[in-house]
Amino acid sequence: MPNPLALEHTLRDLAILRASDVTLGHLLPTRQPGGDSHDKSVHDAAEFIRAGRETVRTMHRGVVEGEGARLEGARGQLEEVLAGLD
């Protein structure tokens, strides 16, 4: 089996690259170190802000109080049923 990285072929390929003025660094995509974590932080912050705004809107609409009253009514009914079972 032939060696896939035979020294003579590797040296020839490197010589061709050097003669053609190809810079390997220009062939690779440019990435900022830590760029992905920065993008994730921005996304997480935007999601937090969106959730906070939705919470404030929900409070101003009175949905929370309405749901609380509905749950208290259901709780009262369940307590009556429980008292009837005892």
C-alpha positions as CSV (number, residue, x, y, z in Angstrom):
1,M,0.0,0.0,0.0
2,P,1.4,3.4,-0.9
3,N,2.1,6.0,1.8
4,P,-0.6,8.7,1.4
5,L,1.8,11.4,2.7
6,A,5.0,10.3,1.0
7,L,7.8,12.9,1.7
8,E,8.7,13.4,-1.9
9,H,5.1,14.1,-2.9
10,T,4.6,16.4,0.1
11,L,7.7,18.4,-0.6
12,R,6.7,18.7,-4.3
13,D,3.2,19.9,-3.3
14,L,4.7,22.5,-0.9
15,A,7.1,23.7,-3.6
16,I,4.2,24.2,-6.0
17,L,2.2,26.1,-3.5
18,R,5.2,28.3,-2.7
19,A,6.0,29.0,-6.3
20,S,2.3,29.9,-7.0
21,D,2.2,32.5,-4.2
22,V,-0.8,30.8,-2.6
23,T,-1.1,31.6,1.1
24,L,-2.9,28.9,2.9
25,G,-4.2,31.3,5.5
26,H,-6.3,33.0,2.8
27,L,-7.9,29.7,1.8
28,L,-9.3,29.2,5.3
29,P,-12.5,31.0,6.4
30,T,-11.8,33.8,8.8
31,R,-13.3,33.4,12.2
32,Q,-13.0,35.5,15.3
33,P,-11.9,33.5,18.3
34,G,-14.9,33.3,20.6
35,G,-17.2,34.7,17.9
36,D,-19.7,31.8,18.4
37,S,-19.9,32.4,22.1
38,H,-20.4,36.1,21.5
39,D,-23.2,35.3,19.0
40,K,-24.8,33.0,21.5
41,S,-24.6,35.6,24.3
42,V,-26.3,38.2,22.0
43,H,-29.0,35.7,21.1
44,D,-29.6,34.7,24.8
45,A,-29.8,38.4,25.8
46,A,-32.3,39.1,23.1
47,E,-34.4,36.1,24.2
48,F,-34.3,37.2,27.8
49,I,-35.5,40.7,26.8
50,R,-38.3,39.3,24.6
51,A,-39.5,37.1,27.5
52,G,-39.3,40.0,29.9
53,R,-41.4,42.2,27.6
54,E,-43.9,39.5,27.1
55,T,-44.2,39.1,30.9
56,V,-44.8,42.8,31.4
57,R,-47.5,42.8,28.6
58,T,-49.2,39.8,30.3
59,M,-49.3,41.6,33.6
60,H,-50.7,44.8,32.1
61,R,-53.5,42.8,30.4
62,G,-54.7,41.4,33.7
63,V,-54.3,37.8,32.4
64,V,-52.4,36.8,35.5
65,E,-55.1,38.0,37.9
66,G,-57.8,36.3,35.8
67,E,-55.9,33.0,35.8
68,G,-55.3,33.4,39.5
69,A,-59.0,33.9,40.2
70,R,-59.9,30.9,38.0
71,L,-57.3,28.7,39.9
72,E,-58.6,29.8,43.3
73,G,-62.1,29.0,42.2
74,A,-61.0,25.5,41.1
75,R,-59.1,25.1,44.3
76,G,-62.2,26.0,46.4
77,Q,-64.3,23.5,44.5
78,L,-61.8,20.7,45.0
79,E,-61.6,21.5,48.7
80,E,-65.4,21.2,48.9
81,V,-65.2,17.8,47.1
82,L,-62.5,16.7,49.5
83,A,-64.5,17.8,52.5
84,G,-67.5,15.9,51.1
85,L,-65.4,12.7,50.8
86,D,-64.3,12.9,54.5
